[in-house]
Amino acid sequence: MSNSSQFDALRAEDIIYEDNHLLVINKRPGLLAQSDVSGDPDALTLGKDYIGRKYNKPGAVFLGLVHRLDRAVGGVMILARTSKAAGRLSAAVREQRIRKMYRALCMGPRKIPDGELVDRVRKDERTRMAVADVDSEAGREARLILRSLEPAPAQLGRVTAHDASPEFTYVGCLYEIELITGRFHQIRYQLSSRGMPIVGDVKYGSQHALPGVQLALFCTGLQLEHPVRREPLSLTAPLPDWAQTDREARQ
């Protein structure tokens, strides 16, 4: 589904942090991280357009993709404004020196205890899904740390109201996730394979789709060392309604 009209430019509220080295955005669900064969708008191109307009740059704008978020996933995304920053941040990603926090709203009552989840997975190129692979060299370790939260009851219905019948009663579990590795569809696979598909993730077993191209999965924050200043940097995005705990929703 194309959402081109929604993503003609980055908005002021999409900008989380900006300096001479970094542009950090709150990527909206449905926006590609980078261009693909669809030709739909993508965050990297919109970021270049934003820098070019704001700083009146007549030529090509450098902006490097440091990490990716799935198209249907929103939240904090870092773009590098210099090659030095891009190289250092890419190394930090490889060496797992960036702390990546997410929230996910899953279908059904809680089935997964808090703690670390470890699997071996690979990308199936035919289905474009993550699958288990414990036997071949293609399988790579996937690790995350899970903590259950108490979702705000008033928000649960908003997530699925568009395709639910009036008598539909939604039971969900909200998780906070620290993503240790960053494999293809990792969070989506590790939760769904344990009987807890993410709301809206029909590809991995959710019974209900969400409007547009989105899942109830959101990158809430990144913690890292600034690639040039070498100072701690904590980057957060406002939580969607569905991602709020009962206490957060009342504040």
N, C-alpha and C positions, 0 to 999 in steps of 0.2 A: 504494500500500500504506500503510495507516495504522499508525503506531507510537505511538498515543496513550498506551498503558500505560507506555512507556519514558520519556515526557517529561511527567510530572505536575508536576515542579518542577525548578528549578535545584539542582544538588548543590554541596556545598562545593568539590569538585574542579573544577567548571565555572567558578569565579570566578578570573580571572587577575589582575585589578587593580580596585580600587574606591576612589573618594574622593567628595567632595561634588559633583563635576562629571561623573564618568565611571563607567560600569560596563562592564568588559571581560570577556567570557566566552570560553570554549573551546566553541564551538557543536558539538554532536555531529552527525554525519551522520544525515540523516533528519528533523531538526528544521527546520521552516520558519523563515526569518528573520523574517517578519511574517505576519499572518493572511491567509488566502485563502478561496475559496469552499468548500474541503474541510472547513473547521472543525477541522482538525488542530492540535495544539499548535504554538506558534511562540515564538521566542526573545524577541521584544519583549513579548508578554503575560506570559511566564514571568518576564522581568526586572522588570516592573511588580509582579507578585505577590511576588517576592523582596524588592524595596525596601519594599513595603507591610508585609510581615510583619516584616522585620528592624528597621525604624524605627517600627513601630506607627503607620503613617499611615492614618487612618480614611477619608480621601477619595480622590479620583482622584490617581494618581501620574503625574507627567510623566516620560516616557522617550522620547528621540528616536532614530530609526533613522538612523545616519550613512552606512552602506554595507551592502551585502547579500552574503551567500554563498548560492550555490545550495543547495537543500534537501539534495542528496546530498553536499555538500562540508562538511567539518568544519574547525575551526580558529578563529583569533583573530577576534573580532567586537566592534566598539565600539558601545556605546549611550551616549547623552548624557543626563545627569540634569538638565540645565538648558537653557533655550532659548538662552542665550548660548553655551554649549559646543556645542550642536547647530548653530547658525549658523556658528560659526567652523570647526568640523570639516567641515561640508558645503562651505564655501569651500575648505578645504585639499584635500579630495577633488577638487573641480572643477579646482583649480590644480595638481594632481599634486604636492602637497607632503607626501604620506604615502607612505612607501616600503612596498610590499606584497610580501611574499615567500611563495612557495608551493613545495610539492614535488608532483611527479606521477610515478606509475609507469606507464609505457607498454608496450603490447604490442610484442613483437618486438625484434630487434637495433636498435641505434641507426642512424637514418637522417638525423637532423637535426644538422648541425654546431652547435657552440656559437656564440652570438652573438645579434644582434637579429633578431626576426621582425616584419615589417611587412605588414599587409594592410588592405584596406578591406572592412568587413562591415556587415551590417544584420540585424535580427531579422525572420525570416519569421513573421508572425502566424498563418498557417495551420498550419504545422508546429511552431511554437515552437522553431525551431532558428536558429542563426547561419548565414548564407550569405554568399558573396562578392558584393560589389556595387561595381564600379569605375566604373560609368557614371552612376548616378543620385545625386541629392542625399541620398538616404537612406543611402548608404554612408558609414561613418565610419572614420577611421583607428584601427587596432588595433595596439598595439605591446607587445612584451615582450622580455625578455632571458633567454636560456636558457643553462644550464651543466649539463653532464652529470656525474653522480656515480656512484660504484660501489655498487650496492645490495648489501645483505647477502644472500648466497645462501640462507641458512636461512629468510629471511622470505618469499621469493617464493612458495613453495608455500602458505603460510598464506592468501595473498590469494585464490587461486582454488580451494582444495582442495574447497570445498563442491559445485562443479559439474564438477569435472574427473575424468576416468577415471583409474584407477590408473597407467596408462602415460603419462599426460599429462606432458610436460616443458615447463615454462614458461621462456621467454626474455624478459627484460624489461630496460628501461632506465629508470633513475631520473634525473629532472631536477630541478634547482633553478631556480625561475622568479622573476624580478622583473617584476611586472605594472606596466607604465607607464600604460596606459589601463585602463579597466574596462568594456569592452563586454559585452553579453549573451553568455554562454557563450564568452567570448573564448578562454580557454586551451584549452578543449575543442575548439573549432573549429580554432584555429591548429595544434595538434598533430595532430589527426585528418586535416586536409587535406593534411598532409605524410606521411601513412602511418604515424602513430604515435598511434593512439587510446589514451586512458587506460583502464587496466584497470577493468572494471565499467561503462564508458560505452557500453552497447549502442546507445544512440541515435546515437552518433557512430562506430560501427564496431567496438567491442570484441566479441570472440567469447565472452566470459564475463561473466556478471552476478555481482555480489557480494550477500551476504545483506542483506536489508532494502533500504533506500534509501541507497546509498552508492557513491561512486567512490573510486579511489585518487588523490585530489586533496585537498590539505590546505593551508590558510593557516597557515604556520609562524610568521609574525611581522609586526608593523607597527612602523615607526619614524616618529615624528612629534614635533611640538612640542605640549606640553600647551596646550590652548586658553585657559586662564586664567593659569596660572603661567608660561607661556612657557619652560618647561624641556624639554630633550630627554626623550623617553619612548620606551623600547624595550619592546615587548610580545611575548612569545613563548609558545607552547603546547608541551607535551610531544609529541614525535613519535610517531605510530603506528608499530608494528613495521615495516610495509611501507615507511615513508618513511625508515628509518634506513640510513645507509651501513654498509659492513662494519665500519669503525672504530668508529662510534657504537654498533653492536650489541654490540661486544665490551667496551665500557666499563661 
